[in-house]
Amino acid sequence: MRGYAVEPRLPKITARTLAVRAPDDRFSRPSLAKFAAALGCTARVLSDGHVAAPEQVPREFADVVVEWAGRD
């Protein structure tokens, strides 16, 4: 999208956040560490999949989210 930048908006996110990507997701690969650092959040890389990782490795994705959600 022209004129739409995510980075300047990241500091406005104040909710506890988890960044998850699949190893073959070429769209989020270069940005995950930068976004996680800007959000001050945990970042996890799943063992398999690409953009549709929740559909490709649903159990692992769910386990990662449930583990993260259980933290204070």
Sequence and secondary structure as in RCSB ss.txt:
>XXXX:A:sequence
MRGYAVEPRLPKITARTLAVRAPDDRFSRPSLAKFAAALGCTARVLSDGHVAAPEQVPREFADVVVEWAGRD
>XXXX:A:secstr
 TT  SGGGGGG  S  EEEE TT TTTTTTHHHHHHHHT EEEE SS STTHHHHSHHHHHHHHHHHHT  
